[in-house]
C-alpha cells in the first residue's frame, strides 16, 4: 500500500513548481492523513507558507477542483460525501496563486474506508 510508512497524523507535502529560492516553503496540511477515514468525513486542509504575495489557494481532490480560499490561513473543509470519484487512496493538491502570476503546488494524500 502507498501509505504504509506514514508516521504522523498530519501529512505535510513540500511545495513544488515555480517557487523562488527566497520564497518560504509551501506545504499542505491534512487532518485525515495516516487514517482510514469513513466516507462521510470532512477533511480540514490548510496551506502553510503563503505570504503577502498569495492571492488565493485552490484545492483539488484527484484532479477535480473542490474549493478555494482567499483569506489567510488559507484553510478549507472538504466534505467527502459531496464529492464523486473518491477512491480508497486519494490525492489532494493545494495550488497557491501568486500576485506575480506564478503558482506553487503542494500535494498530500488520504485514504477512505471502502
Helices and strands as residue ranges (DSSP letters): E 11-17, E 27-30, E 36-37, E 42-48, E 54-61, E 64-69, E 75-79, G 80-82, E 89-98, E 103-112
